[in-house]
């Protein structure tokens, strides 16, 4: 199965790189999958324990999951390229959303200020477990608004607002969270590439080098973050000179831990049933947890059974493992097909929306294309809902503001016309 995985991964990579096609969320998802499936290329995944990280050979059925995901993404891209030609339709107008970016940027600044006031010095703690327990809704407002704000500003070439949101996301990166700036930059790149129409991706080799460099930088940054927060430059220099450092960074990275969850789920034949997925329905109700709704994440079900020695920190999650453990192979297949169709449909919809809503859709679907591998379904839907609701509130406020500004002018124009007619 490892050979089949390599064949599919290379064939799919070749298709997305050399086929003349419009860059889309399926391409982002395919390369993101290859990133999170890195352990499949070396033949082992990670098994985290209380004080160690042990390599475990990848189970043959784990390779089946990897091949299934990559094959469906590739097949969906091929079918989409054949039947869904590049859109020539005119984009929807963005008149009502012209205040959306300034509002989003203001919310990001406001959230940042309130986070610093309410969380205080804990915001700069080197203990990430302790920091996570202190984060609040102001921090979520900050990170969500800045992510949307950067993509919105970039879509309209509003460089001052884009720089402001980028600085806010760099601050989040310094605190210790990489996903927001990664998603924002991927969404901006996806929009810019899609605007150029059908093209052969390999010709953008400079952009590819930049993306790989950014990825390596984010890997290394996590390793150096402790020394950076302590302002201990000697420790940082020591770590960078350590000949084993980059090997440890690579083999202890997130893909090895995340794929280890899937590997152990299959190897130990974990079954958790479907009942915990009921919590996803409560997401339709805003502030459901404050109203008493009970949410059970997949991590609460698998970690005590598969990694019982790890009790002081969370490992993350794996949505493919959740589907296997919840409904076996039929649920995995159904979810995978639905997932790829969502990404394909997103490409068609985004091409017809205004630039502002294309930016919003891009952030939501980049979260799905890139970040889905290390989440369970509940948390993934929570992330996407958070982005959508934040954008929706600001969009409605922008539309109301535009209408309010237009109304007095309309009234004055009608009054002037009436006076003109009466004088005539």
Secondary structure as UniProt FT lines:
FT   HELIX           2..18
FT   HELIX           25..36
FT   HELIX           38..42
FT   STRAND          44..48
FT   STRAND          53..57
FT   HELIX           60..83
FT   HELIX           95..97
FT   TURN            98..99
FT   HELIX           100..119
FT   HELIX           120..124
FT   HELIX           128..134
FT   HELIX           137..155
FT   TURN            156..157
FT   HELIX           159..175
FT   HELIX           179..195
FT   HELIX           201..204
FT   HELIX           205..229
FT   TURN            230..231
FT   HELIX           233..241
FT   TURN            243..244
FT   HELIX           245..251
FT   HELIX           254..267
FT   TURN            268..269
FT   HELIX           275..278
FT   HELIX           279..282
FT   TURN            283..284
FT   TURN            286..292
FT   HELIX           298..306
FT   TURN            308..309
FT   HELIX           319..350
FT   TURN            351..352
FT   HELIX           355..371
FT   HELIX           372..374
FT   HELIX           377..423
//
